[in-house]
């Protein structure tokens, strides 16, 4: 003791702990009696690293110090010989020779607290192949892809159930400061844990070329899987739904569909199996466009989603496998059935009823009329003579009034049903309303 009157505390740490470059951060809780902790880490010569140290709780005045033995000789030094001392992340360059370094964490004020600690450096990005998922160890994945065709494109990440992973896409792949390592952020997706995060780019308008995704662990523990899809797949309005299988390694699949402004469409989606598949829909701005999942038009698992296109353009449909389960899905697009409010006497109809189908017989589409005495959710199903449901119109909420809507003569698989006798069955709310018989000619 050189000055003062208080007693002191002494601690020795023999340093069996090691840090691994680019590994997830270690987390430590300390008490007021803890003074010092030392870590070994092997660093490559002439490499830029970031010593990532953060206080995460309590009042402890913790600091991280970095030391290196400049030779192979025995080495003892005091705190003043440190290479750096910090309370937050700091970048540094190593000398030409690779060696073991020491990271010493000190508690300068005898208070309780906590901290996180790791060391990282930018690495050569991995080239992604379209439709091929890539394992991504925590906490960062650095990638590149070259978009070869004029379609929408998507890159996404699914983390372990115990972790939250996010996705970013950058324009510049030159090494930057770890952990970003890339420059020119174009878009990012930062949804909570349990969701696939992905970024889409509209290469109907974006320039083709090479881009740089980064997927990273925002919280929790566990690795992830990353996938890019350059979207050579198209959905044609009015054609039969397309079926796809999905498995544990699949993250996402993206489709292009050409829509017309002002037209109301019905997006059909059907899923089976244990895979938690769901659809996100995106619209470009008729120009260079990048967006994260949170910028979608809508996200749904509904069998039918009715929406109106606001521009003549190629839209994107992204199907994600949220949980890594196995299953199948079918997706298709058609023009939505039209609905017209028929003129009637003042006030709502006295009773809720299904009116006759017209024309009858019909050779193509038919019109289905019905009356609602009050606002209700209406479901209209098409049955064959055996009572099997061969088609359904989307279940929608309607106001009181006289209404008619159309059915295009297509079954649930998108194909035209054969000639024969059919019934329209109407339900309002939870109760059946009635049936109307009609004949289809082909």
N, C-alpha and C positions, 0 to 999 in steps of 0.2 A: 504494500500500500504506500503510494507516494504522497497522498493527501486525503483529507476527510477523516471521518470518525466511524463510519459504519463498517460492519463486517461484510464479507464478500461470499460469493458462491463460485465453485470451480466444477467444470464438467469436462470429461474426456469422451470423444467419439472415435472409434477405430475405423469408421468409414467402410463397412461392408456393403453399403447401399450403392447401386449403380443406376445411372440414367441411360436410356437408349435414345439415340437421335430419332426424331420424328415419331416417337411413341406418345400415347396419351399422357396427359399431365398426372403427376403424383399429387396426392392431397394429404396434407398433414395438419393435425391439430396439435397445438402446443399449450403449455401452461406457464405460469409465471416462474416456475422453477427450472424450465428448460432454457439452456443458454446457446447451444450450438448443435448443428447437425451437418455432416459432411457427406458429399456424394462424389463418386467417380464417374467420369464420362469420357469415352474415347472419341476424339475429333480428328478429322482429316485435315492435313495441311493445306494452306492457301484456299480455304473455303469460308464463305460467309455464313454465320449462324445467327440465330436469335435466341438469347437466353430469356425465356418467358417465365417471369416470376411475378406473382400477384398476391397481395394480401386479400383474403376473402372473408375475414370476420374477426371480431374482437378488437382489443386495444393494443395488442403486441406490436412493438416497433421492430418488425422483422425486416431484414435486408439480405440480399443474396450477393456473395462475393465470388469471383472467379480467380483461380490460381493455376500457374503452369510452371513446372520445373524446366528451366532453360537448358538443362544438360542431363546426362545419364548419371551424374554424381549424386551423392546424398544431398538432400535439400531440406532446409528448415528456414522458415521466414515468419515474420510477423504480419499482422493485418495490413500494415502499410504497404506491403509488397503485392497486394492484389492487382490483377489486371483491370478489373472493374468492380464497382459496388453499386447496387441499384435497388430500387423499390418497385420497379415496373419493367416491362419488356425492353430489352436492349439488344441491338445488332452489334456484332463484332467480327473481325476477320482473324483467322488463326495464322500463326507463323508458318513457314514452309514445311516444317516437319510435323508429321502426324504423331499424336502423343495422347497420354491420359492426362486429363485436366481434373481439377478439384472444384466443386461448387460447395461453398460453405454458407449455410443459412444461420444467421445470428438473431437472437432476441435481445434488443438493447435496453428494454425498459421493464423486464420482469412482469409482463402482463400476459393474460391468456389471449389466444387468437388462433388463426389458421392461415394456410397459404397453399397455392398450387405452384408446381414447378415442372418445366420440361424444356428441352432444347430441340430446335428444328432447323432445317435448311431446305432450300428449294431443290427439287430433283427433276430429272428429265421426265416430261409428261408421257404417259402411256397412250399409244394410238388406239382408239376405239374402232371396232368393226360394227357396222349397222346390224342391229338385231341380236347381238351377242353380248350377254351380261358379263361383267367383270367384277370379281371380288375386290372389295375396297377395305383394307385394314384401317382401323381408327388411328389417328383422328382426321387424316386428309387424304384425298385422292386427286391426283393431277393428271389431266387427260387432254387429248386433242382429237378432233375429227375434221375431215375434209368433206364438205357437202358437195356431192357430185351432180345433183339433179335439181330441177326447178320444182320443188315440192316443199311442204312444211317439214320441219325437223324438230325432234324433241330429245332431250337428254335428262334422265332422272335417276334418283337414288332411293333405295329402300333400306332403312336401318334395321338392326335387331329390335325386338319388342322393348328392350330396356334402354333404347337410345333414340335421340332425335337427330336426324341428318338433314342438312340443307343442300341446295344446289345453286351454283352460279355459272354463268358463261361470260368469258372475256374475249376481247378482240385481239389482244396482243399477248404473245406467248413468251416474250423475253423475260428472263428471271427478274423478279421484283423482290420485295421484302417478304420473307416468310411470316405468316403462313399463306398470304394471298398468292404470292409468286407470279401472278399474271397481272396485266394492266388493261384498262379500258373496259370496265364492267358494263355489260350490255343488259343483263337482267338477272334476277335471283328469285328463288322460291324458298320461303321460310315458314312453312306451315308447322303446326305442333307435332309432337311425337305421335306415331301411329298412322301418319299420312305419307304417301309417296310424294316427295318434292321433285318438281321438274320444271325445266325452262323450255319454251317453244320459240322457234324462229321461222318466219314466213319467207321461204326462199322463192316464192312466186314473185317477191319484191326485193328481198335482201340479196346482196351480192354473194355469189358462190365463192367458196374459199375455205381456209382453215380457221377453226375457232377452238377456244380453250376452256373446257368445263373444269370446274373445281367442285367436288363434293366433300363435305366436311361434317364432322360430328359437333353439333351445337351443344348437346348435353347428354348425360347418361353414359352407359358403357355398352360395348359390343361393336362388331364390325358391320359392314353394309355391302350392298351390291349395286353397281352402277351400270346403266344401259343407255345406248344412243340408238335412235331409229331415224333413218333419213327419208322415210315415208314415200316409197314408190307405189304405195297402195292407194286406190281411189274407191270411193263409194259413189254410185250413180243413182240419182233420184229416180224412184219408181221401180228399180230392180229388186230382185229377191235379196233378203238379208244375207250377209256373209258370216260364216261360222269360223271361229278360231279356237284353238286350245291354248291354255296357259298353265304354266307349272311353277315350281318353287323358285327357279332361277329367273323367271320372266318378271320384268319391272313395268314395261309399258309398250304400247304400240300406237302409232299415229296414222290417221287417214286423212286424205284430202277429199272435199266434196264441193262442187260448184253450185252455188245458190244464186237466186235472182231476187233483187231488192223488192220488198213489198209483198212477197209471197209467204204464206203461212205454211210451215213444214211440220211434219210429225217425225221425230227421231225415235226409232224403234231400238230397244235394247233388251236383251234377254240373257240371263246368266244362269248357269247350273254348276254344281259341284261345290267344293269348299273354298274356292278362290273368291276373295272379296274384291271382285272387279267392279269398277265404276267408270263413268264417262265424264270427261270435261270437254266443253266446246269453246272454241276460240274464233274470234273474228279479227282480221287484220285491219289496218287503217288505210289500205291502198297505198302503202309506202313501206319503207324499212321498218320492221316490227319485231321486237323481242319482248317476251313476257313470261313471268312466273305463273305458277298454277293459281295463285290468288287472283290473277287478272282474268280468269275465265268468264265467259258469258253465264255459264251455269255448270253445276256438278251434280250428277244424278245417278241413281240406280233404277229409276222408274222405267217400266216397259215402254211408255209413250211420253214424250216431252214435246209439247206444242210451242213453237216460237216463230217469230217473223224475221226474215232476213232484212237487214237495213241497207245492204249494198250488193251490187253485182260483183262477186269475188269468190275466190277459193277460201273456204273455211276449213278449220282443223278440228278433228275429233280425236281425242286422246283417251285410250282405255288403259287404266292402270290396274295392276294386281297389288292391292293394298297389303295383303297379309302373306304372300308367298304360298298360297294354297294352290291346289290343282283343280281345274275345271274347264268349262267351255263358255263362250259367249257368242251371241249373234247380234249384229248391228246392221241397220239399214235406214234409209231416208225416203220419205214419200211426201207428196203434197198433202197437207192436212185436209180432212173433210171440211167442207164449208157449212156454215150455219147461218140461217136467215130467220129473222123475226117476222112472221106473217102478220099482215094487218088483221085486226080483230076489233070487236066491240070494245068500248071503253072498259077498263078494268081487267083484272086477270080472269082466265077461264074459271068456270065454277068447279071443275073437277080436273084431276091429273089423268091423262089418258094417252094411249098410243094410237095414231091415226094410220090408215092403210098406206102401204108402200106404193110408190109410183116411180116410173111406169110399171105395170104388171100385166103381162110378162115384160121382162127387160133383157136386153142383150149385152149391157155393159154395167154402168153404175146405176144406182137407185137413190131416190130421195126418201128419207124417213122423217115423217112428221109426228110431232107430239105436243100435248098441252100440259102446262104446269100451273096448278092453282097457287103455288107458292115457290119461292126460291129453293132449289134442291140440287143435289149432285145426281146426275143421270148417267147410267151405264147402259149401253146398247150392245147386245151380243148377237152374232149371226150363227144359227144352228142349222145343221142338215136334218134330213128326215129321221135319222137315228137319235137325234138329240145331242150330237157331238158339236161342241163349239168350234167353228171353223174360222171365225173372225170376230174382232172386237173393235169398237171405236173407243178412243180415249175417254176415261171417266172424268167428266168435267162438271163444274158448278154452273147452273143456269139460273137466270132470273125468272120470275113468274111471267107467263106469256105463251103465245103460240109459236112454235119453233119447227124448223126442218133442217136436217143435215144430210150429208151424202156419204154413201159407202161405195168404194170404187170396184167392188167385186173381187178383191184380193183376200186370200186367206192370211192366217197368222204367219205363214212362211213367206209372204210377199208374192206368191204365185196366184194367178187367177183360178178361182174355184171352178169345177166343171159344171156343165148344165144340170139342172135338176130343181127340185122343190126345196125351198129354204124358209126359215122363220126368223123374224127379228124379235128378240126378247128384250123388254125394257124393264129396268129397275130404277126406282127413285129413292135415294137414301138407302135404307136397308130392306125395303119391301118391293116385291114384284108388282108391276103395273099391268102388263099384258103382253100378248104375242100378236104378230101380224104376218100372214103367210104371203109368199110371192114366188114366182117362177123365173129362173134364169135360163135364157136361151144362148147358145154359143154358135 
